[in-house]
Every structure is written in C-alpha cells, then in structure tokens.
Amino acid sequence: MAARPDPAAPLAERLRPRHLDEVIGQPQLLGPGQPLRMAFETGRLHSMILWGPPGTGKTTLARLTAEAFGARFIAISAVLGGVKDIREAVDLAQAARGAAPAAAPDLLSAAAAPAAPAARCIVFVDEVHRFNKAQQDAFLPHVESGLFTFIGATTENPSFEVNAALLSRATVHVLQPLGEADQAVLLERGRALLDAPPLADEAQARLIGYADGDARRLLNTYENVVAMLPQGTASIDAALLEKLLGAQLRRYDKGGDAFYDSISALHKSVRGSSPDAALYWMVRMLDGGADGRYIGRRLIRMAAEDIGLADPRALRLCLDAVETYERLGSPEGELALAEAVIYLAVAPKSNAVYTAYKAARRLVAQDGSRPVPLHLRNAPTQLMKQLDHGKDYRYAHDEAGAYAAGERYFPEGLPEPRFYEPVPRGLELKIGEKLAQLRQLDAEARGRKG
C-alpha cells in the first residue's frame, strides 16, 4: 500500500485514495458488478479512456489500476509532451517487460487482490485529446502488441477528439461530477486531516456549489480557507467564507447565480434582442470564472438556433470570435466574445433552420428508409447506367433560370413535406420570396404535365 504523501503536499494530494474503498463517487464504474470494479476483482486489465470533467478522479483511477496490477506506471502529459515523450515511454515499457513482476498490493480492501497480470506496464496520457492524430497513432502498434496497457484521460468527448483506431482498442469509461453528498464526505475528510473548525451548513453548501463537482477545486479552496482563518475561529459560517473568498464564490452561488441559470439568462437575452442584458450576463459569467471557450461554444449554438439564415454572418462572426479568444486568451480575447454577443443580440432572429432540422429528424425517425429514386442515383459504371441509375435526371444548370421546375427530389410515395419556413425578417425575407417564386414555377410545370 502506498505511503501517505508528505504533510506539505496539497490537501487534494494527501487525500488521494490508496485503494478502491477510499474512492468517493463513480458508482457506475466502481460499484458492485460495475466495469472497473470487475476489472480489479478479476485481474483483467484493459486499455481504457477515462472521460470526465476536471477533478473527478481520472488520474487517481489510473494510478490505482497500476498499483493493483503491479504494473509500471508511466505518465505523459499531452499538454507538455510530444513524440519524444512517447518514444521514451515505449523504451521504458520495453525495459519493464524484462523486469520481475511486482507484487500487487491489496487495493480492494476486503476483496482479494488480483494476481500480477502479464501486461506489466501502463502508459497513462493525461489530456490525451491534446495529442494530434499522428501522436495518437504512435501508440497503436504497442497497444496492439501488448507491450503496454494504454489509459488516456480527457475532459473532451473522445468520439471527436480521439482517433477512431485508438478508440476501437480502448473501452471508454465516463466519470461524472461528484454529487453534493460525495463532496460533503470529502470536506469532512479534509476537516479531520487539517483538524479545522466545522463548516456551517450554509457555508458548506456555498463551497460545494462553487466547486461544481470538482474534488480538486473543492479541497484546494477549502485548504486555502482554513489557512486564512483568524486564530480562535470556532466555526466557518457563510459570512466568514464570503469574507475570505470574496468574488470567487459568485461563480456557482447556489443563492441565485447558479452556472446554468446564468447561461440560460445569456441565451434568453440574446434571443430577446437585448444587447445590454446579454453583455451583462456574459460579463457576470466571466467575472465568476466561467471558461471563455464554453461561452464561445454557446454563442455558436445561439447563432445557429436563434439567428440562422436571417443573418448567416452571425455564425461566421462567432467562429471568428472563438478563434480569437483561443489565440489571445483572457482578458484580451474577451473583447471578441463581447463583439459576438452584441452582434447576436441585435441581429434579426429566426429559428426556422432549427425548427426545420427538428421536423426532418422526426420524419426520418418515424418513416423508415425509402429507396433513393432512380433518377437521383449516381451512375459511375456502365452497369449502373443499364439499371437506369440517373436516367431522366434534369441538370438544373441547363434549365431556364438554373431551376428544373417541377422536378421531384423526395423518395417515391412520400408526400413532399415542408420543413423550412423562412421568417419575414433579415435575409430570410428574401429567401421566402425566392422559395415562393420557385414553388409557383413547380406548380405551373406540374400542372402542364397533369
């Protein structure tokens, strides 16, 4: 069993679990019969991606896995590392392969520890999504050969940020933010270790709200509070906590400034065309510690959902604002976000694209897979042409006005739905007029055929 860390280490490090029974939260992975618990109990080590928000125990689980299986633990930070670090990890794994198996400690508490596995090395990559495709590909042959077991940790969706080839060789385990009850247990462990005065209920609730499920943030903040306590403090109440932390607590104040309430207020202010209110809520979130990249992602969503084709420039402007923020960071890049927020608020509004997309999704989900009409099919080979693929297709550019009036593009037998109905605002006013003109041409052409 690993020794307790140095007393000078941060509280979060001193409270890092030494075996599974000390781990708080993640019952979907560590509860009886759940995937990681079963892996520990059966001795079946597997490559995995640990996906979850900061402070949920990804690194802890990776270290516990290495200790449980008596494996050499090699850690790489994708933020700081590169190809050189990957090569060094491979060299260390090859050296470890020839070493005698390490004894597996009892990390399962009452349960029997698994026998030392054949795989003798774990390569842990923190923030694996920061590695590019070539860097991620460098792990594949060694995972495939069994040289080491790969464990990656990421805060981003691995479906988008991890190569499909690497993803197919690893099991994705999703970690959840710690609940309030779990955070309360952590705080009590920290209080006992620091021999600190008790937290009043309201103070504890505000501290837990500020941490927002991040155990590391919770413990580091609590340790800072305890270090600043006046001598002789009997208990920590909400007023004292506010005095010690000040504006920090505004981020997730359960008394009325909850994070998702704030982003909701921002979105509704943009939708309601109130630039001043939208700017106010954005600054409130930034002032409280919200990540500008998160706000940027939400602005992109607002541009697509609430402005749409009434002003297509809005989406591009938001993408540019996010790119600017990523290059400049805070606080310089926040001005670009402010520009995007104000533009979205004053832009003409339309949810026609959003509504059309949802309607199309509903129809496709209910209707089934109808065959593509022959005249719309591709015909790259002679055989396909003989089967009438592409026959009678009308090339729009050869028609008057570059429009094949009366042509049908939906599957046979499907009544032509009308998903998209432009609003009479902004560019969609012109789009609506154009669509009405084209539909009139369709009606006339089909009338002549009839």
C-alpha positions in Angstrom: 0.0 0.0 0.0 1.4 3.4 -0.9 2.6 5.6 1.9 0.8 8.8 2.7 2.2 11.8 0.9 4.3 14.5 2.6 2.3 16.7 5.0 3.4 19.7 3.0 1.6 18.4 -0.1 -1.7 20.0 -1.1 -4.8 18.6 0.7 -6.1 17.1 -2.5 -2.9 15.1 -2.9 -2.9 14.0 0.7 -6.5 12.7 0.4 -5.8 10.9 -2.9 -7.3 7.4 -2.4 -4.9 4.4 -1.8 -7.5 1.7 -2.6 -10.9 1.5 -4.2 -12.8 1.7 -1.0 -11.5 5.2 -0.4 -12.7 6.4 -3.7 -15.7 8.7 -3.5 -18.3 8.8 -6.2 -18.4 7.0 -9.6 -20.7 4.1 -8.5 -21.5 3.5 -12.2 -17.9 2.3 -12.6 -16.8 1.2 -9.1 -20.0 -0.2 -7.6 -20.5 -4.0 -7.2 -20.7 -5.6 -10.6 -19.6 -2.5 -12.4 -16.8 -2.4 -15.1 -13.8 -1.1 -13.2 -14.6 -2.9 -10.0 -14.9 -6.2 -12.0 -11.6 -5.5 -13.7 -9.9 -5.1 -10.4 -11.5 -8.2 -8.9 -10.9 -10.5 -11.8 -7.4 -9.2 -12.7 -8.4 -8.4 -16.3 -6.5 -5.3 -17.2 -7.7 -3.5 -20.3 -6.9 -0.3 -22.2 -9.3 2.5 -21.5 -10.2 6.1 -22.0 -11.4 7.9 -18.8 -13.7 10.7 -19.9 -15.0 13.2 -17.4 -14.8 16.8 -16.1 -11.8 18.0 -14.0 -11.5 16.7 -10.5 -13.5 13.6 -10.9 -10.7 11.1 -10.3 -9.3 10.1 -13.7 -5.6 10.2 -12.6 -6.4 8.5 -9.3 -8.1 5.6 -11.1 -5.2 5.2 -13.5 -2.7 5.1 -10.6 -4.9 2.7 -8.6 -5.0 0.5 -11.7 -1.3 0.4 -12.0 -0.7 -0.4 -8.3 -3.5 -3.0 -8.2 -1.9 -4.9 -11.1 1.7 -4.4 -10.0 2.4 -2.6 -13.3 5.0 0.1 -14.1 3.2 3.4 -14.3 4.4 5.8 -17.0 2.7 9.2 -17.1 2.7 11.6 -20.1 1.1 15.0 -20.2 -0.2 15.7 -23.7 -0.2 19.4 -22.8 3.6 19.4 -22.4 4.7 16.2 -24.1 5.3 15.2 -27.7 6.8 12.4 -29.9 10.0 12.4 -27.8 8.0 11.5 -24.6 6.1 8.8 -26.4 9.3 7.2 -27.6 10.7 7.4 -24.0 7.5 5.7 -22.7 7.9 2.9 -25.2 11.6 2.4 -24.2 10.6 2.3 -20.5 7.8 -0.2 -21.3 10.3 -2.4 -23.2 12.7 -2.3 -20.3 9.9 -3.1 -17.8 8.8 -6.1 -19.8 12.0 -7.9 -18.8 11.7 -7.0 -15.1 10.4 -9.3 -12.5 6.6 -8.9 -11.8 5.8 -6.5 -9.0 3.6 -7.8 -6.2 0.1 -6.4 -6.4 -1.0 -4.6 -3.2 -4.4 -5.0 -1.7 -6.2 -2.0 -3.2 -9.6 -3.8 -2.9 -9.7 -3.5 0.8 -11.6 -6.6 2.0 -11.6 -8.2 -1.5 -8.7 -10.3 -2.6 -6.1 -8.5 -4.8 -5.8 -9.9 -8.4 -2.7 -11.8 -9.4 0.0 -10.0 -11.2 -1.1 -9.7 -14.9 1.0 -10.4 -18.0 0.8 -6.8 -19.0 3.5 -5.2 -16.9 3.3 -1.6 -17.9 0.6 1.1 -18.1 1.2 4.3 -20.1 -1.1 7.0 -18.9 -1.7 10.0 -21.1 -3.3 13.0 -19.4 -5.4 15.3 -21.6 -5.0 12.8 -24.5 -7.2 14.9 -26.7 -4.3 17.4 -26.9 -2.2 14.9 -28.9 -2.7 15.2 -32.7 -3.6 12.2 -35.0 0.0 11.2 -35.7 0.9 11.3 -32.0 -2.1 9.2 -31.0 -1.3 6.8 -33.9 2.1 6.2 -32.3 0.6 4.2 -29.5 -1.3 1.8 -31.8 1.3 -0.8 -32.6 2.4 -1.1 -29.0 -1.1 -1.4 -27.6 -1.8 -4.0 -30.3 1.3 -6.0 -29.4 0.6 -5.9 -25.7 3.8 -4.0 -24.8 1.7 -1.8 -22.5 -1.8 -1.1 -21.5 -3.0 2.4 -22.6 -5.0 4.6 -20.3 -6.0 8.1 -21.6 -7.7 10.8 -19.6 -9.7 13.5 -21.3 -12.3 16.2 -20.5 -13.4 16.3 -24.1 -15.8 13.9 -26.0 -13.5 11.1 -27.1 -15.8 10.4 -30.1 -14.5 13.7 -31.6 -11.1 14.1 -30.0 -9.6 10.6 -30.0 -8.7 8.7 -33.2 -11.1 6.0 -34.2 -8.3 3.4 -34.4 -7.2 4.2 -30.8 -10.7 4.4 -29.6 -11.5 1.0 -31.0 -8.8 -0.5 -28.9 -9.9 1.1 -25.6 -13.0 1.0 -23.5 -14.5 4.4 -22.7 -15.4 4.9 -19.1 -17.4 8.0 -18.3 -16.8 9.7 -15.0 -19.5 12.0 -13.5 -19.0 15.2 -11.4 -19.2 14.5 -7.7 -22.6 15.0 -6.1 -23.2 17.2 -3.1 -23.3 14.2 -0.7 -19.9 13.0 -2.0 -18.4 16.4 -1.7 -19.7 16.7 1.8 -17.8 13.5 2.7 -14.7 14.8 1.1 -14.9 18.0 3.1 -15.3 16.1 6.3 -12.2 14.0 5.5 -10.3 17.2 4.8 -11.6 18.8 8.1 -10.4 15.8 10.1 -7.0 15.8 8.4 -6.5 19.6 8.9 -8.1 19.5 12.4 -10.1 22.5 11.3 -13.3 24.0 12.8 -16.6 22.7 11.5 -18.4 24.3 8.5 -21.8 25.7 9.0 -24.5 24.2 6.7 -24.8 27.4 4.5 -21.0 27.8 4.2 -20.6 24.1 3.2 -23.4 24.5 0.6 -21.8 27.5 -0.9 -18.3 25.9 -1.0 -19.8 22.8 -2.6 -21.7 24.9 -5.1 -18.5 26.8 -6.0 -16.6 23.5 -6.6 -19.3 22.3 -9.0 -18.4 18.6 -8.7 -14.6 19.2 -9.0 -13.0 17.4 -6.0 -9.6 19.1 -6.5 -11.2 22.6 -6.6 -13.2 21.8 -3.5 -10.3 20.6 -1.4 -7.8 23.2 -2.6 -10.3 26.0 -1.9 -11.2 24.6 1.5 -7.5 24.3 2.4 -6.9 27.9 1.4 -9.9 28.9 3.6 -8.6 27.0 6.6 -5.1 28.6 6.2 -6.7 32.1 6.3 -8.8 31.5 9.4 -8.3 34.0 12.2 -6.9 32.4 15.3 -9.5 31.0 17.6 -12.2 30.6 15.0 -14.9 28.2 16.4 -16.7 27.5 13.1 -16.8 28.7 9.5 -20.1 30.4 8.6 -21.2 31.8 5.3 -20.3 35.4 6.2 -16.7 34.4 7.1 -16.5 32.3 3.9 -17.6 35.3 1.9 -15.1 37.5 3.6 -12.2 35.0 2.9 -13.1 34.1 -0.7 -14.9 37.3 -1.8 -15.8 37.4 -5.5 -14.7 33.7 -6.0 -18.0 32.5 -4.6 -20.0 34.3 -7.2 -19.3 31.6 -9.8 -21.7 29.0 -8.5 -23.5 30.8 -5.8 -26.5 28.5 -5.0 -28.3 31.5 -3.7 -29.2 32.7 -7.2 -26.2 32.8 -9.5 -26.0 29.1 -10.5 -24.0 28.5 -13.6 -26.7 27.1 -15.8 -29.1 29.8 -14.7 -26.6 32.4 -15.9 -26.1 30.8 -19.3 -29.8 30.5 -19.7 -30.2 34.2 -18.9 -27.5 35.0 -21.5 -29.2 32.9 -24.2 -32.6 34.4 -23.5 -31.2 37.9 -23.5 -29.7 37.3 -27.0 -32.9 35.7 -28.2 -34.9 38.7 -26.8 -32.6 41.2 -28.7 -31.3 42.9 -25.6 -27.6 43.6 -26.2 -27.1 45.3 -22.8 -28.6 42.4 -20.8 -26.7 39.8 -22.9 -23.4 41.6 -22.3 -24.2 41.9 -18.6 -24.8 38.1 -18.2 -21.7 37.3 -20.3 -19.5 39.5 -18.1 -21.1 38.1 -14.9 -20.1 34.6 -16.0 -16.5 35.7 -17.0 -16.2 37.6 -13.7 -17.2 34.5 -11.8 -14.6 32.3 -13.5 -16.5 30.7 -16.4 -14.3 29.5 -19.2 -14.5 31.8 -22.2 -14.3 28.8 -24.5 -17.5 27.5 -23.1 -19.3 30.8 -23.6 -18.0 30.8 -27.1 -19.4 27.4 -27.8 -22.8 28.6 -26.5 -22.6 31.7 -28.7 -22.1 29.5 -31.8 -25.1 27.5 -30.8 -27.2 30.7 -30.4 -26.1 31.8 -33.9 -27.4 28.6 -35.5 -30.5 28.2 -33.3 -31.8 31.8 -33.0 -30.4 33.8 -35.9 -29.9 31.2 -38.6 -30.3 32.3 -42.1 -31.9 35.6 -41.1 -28.2 36.7 -40.9 -25.7 33.9 -41.9 -22.8 36.2 -41.0 -23.6 35.7 -37.3 -22.3 32.1 -37.3 -19.1 33.1 -39.0 -18.6 36.0 -36.7 -19.0 33.7 -33.6 -16.5 31.2 -35.0 -14.0 34.0 -35.6 -14.6 35.3 -32.0 -13.9 31.9 -30.5 -10.7 31.5 -32.6 -9.6 35.0 -31.5 -10.3 34.1 -27.8 -8.3 30.8 -28.2 -5.3 32.8 -29.6 -5.4 35.7 -27.2 -6.8 34.1 -24.1 -8.2 36.1 -21.2 -8.7 39.1 -20.8 -7.7 40.3 -24.3 -9.8 37.7 -26.2 -12.9 38.5 -24.2 -13.5 41.6 -26.3 -14.1 39.4 -29.3 -16.7 37.4 -27.3 -18.3 40.7 -26.3 -18.5 41.7 -30.0 -20.2 38.4 -30.9 -22.7 38.7 -28.0 -23.8 42.2 -29.1 -24.0 41.2 -32.7 -26.2 38.2 -31.9 -28.5 40.3 -29.8 -29.1 43.0 -32.4 -29.2 40.6 -35.4 -32.6 39.6 -36.9 -34.0 36.5 -35.3 -35.1 33.2 -36.9 -35.4 29.7 -35.6 -36.6 28.5 -39.0 -33.5 26.3 -39.6 -33.7 24.9 -36.0 -37.4 24.1 -36.4 -36.8 22.6 -39.9 -34.0 20.4 -38.7 -36.1 19.0 -35.8 -39.0 18.3 -38.1 -36.8 16.5 -40.6 -35.3 14.4 -37.7 -38.8 13.4 -36.5 -39.9 12.4 -40.0 -36.8 10.3 -40.7 -37.1 8.6 -37.4 -40.7 7.7 -38.0 -40.8 7.0 -41.7 -38.1 4.4 -42.3 -35.6 4.1 -45.1 -37.2 4.7 -48.5 -35.1 3.9 -51.6 -33.4 6.7 -53.5 -35.3 7.4 -56.8 -33.5 6.1 -59.8 -33.2 9.5 -61.5 -31.3 10.8 -58.4 -28.8 7.9 -58.1 -25.2 8.1 -59.2 -24.1 6.2 -62.3 -20.3 5.9 -62.4 -20.3 2.5 -64.2 -22.0 1.1 -67.3 -23.9 -1.5 -65.3 -25.5 1.3 -63.2 -26.5 3.1 -66.3 -28.0 0.0 -67.7 -30.0 -0.3 -64.5 -31.4 3.3 -65.2 -29.4 5.0 -62.4 -29.5 8.7 -63.2 -31.9 8.3 -66.1 -34.1 11.3 -66.9 -32.3 13.4 -64.3 -32.6 17.1 -65.2 -29.4 19.1 -64.8 -30.6 22.3 -63.2 -27.9 24.5 -64.8 -29.2 23.6 -68.2 -32.7 24.8 -67.4 -34.1 28.3 -67.5 -33.0 30.3 -64.5 -30.9 27.3 -63.4 -34.0 25.7 -61.9 -35.6 22.4 -63.1 -39.2 23.4 -62.4 -41.5 20.5 -61.4 -38.6 18.1 -60.7 -39.1 15.9 -57.6 -36.3 15.1 -55.1 -38.0 13.1 -52.4 -38.4 9.3 -52.3 -41.4 7.9 -54.3 -44.6 7.8 -52.3 -43.5 10.3 -49.7 -45.7 13.4 -49.7 -43.4 16.4 -50.0 -43.0 17.8 -46.5 -42.2 21.5 -46.0 -39.7 21.7 -43.1 -38.2 25.1 -43.7 -40.5 28.1 -43.5 -38.4 31.3 -43.5 -39.4 34.2 -41.3 -40.2 37.6 -42.8 -37.0 39.1 -41.2 -33.5 39.8 -42.4 -32.1 37.8 -45.3 -34.9 35.2 -44.8 -37.4 37.8 -46.1 -35.6 37.5 -49.4 -35.3 33.7 -49.1 -39.0 33.4 -48.5 -39.8 35.4 -51.6 -37.4 33.2 -53.7 -38.9 30.0 -52.4 -42.4 31.2 -53.1 -41.4 32.0 -56.7 -39.8 28.6 -57.2 -42.9 26.8 -55.7 -45.1 28.7 -58.2 -42.9 27.5 -61.1 -43.2 23.9 -59.7 -47.0 24.2 -59.6 -47.2 25.5 -63.2 -44.8 22.8 -64.5 -46.7 20.0 -62.8 -50.0 21.5 -63.9 -48.8 21.2 -67.5 -47.8 17.6 -67.0 -51.1 16.8 -65.4 
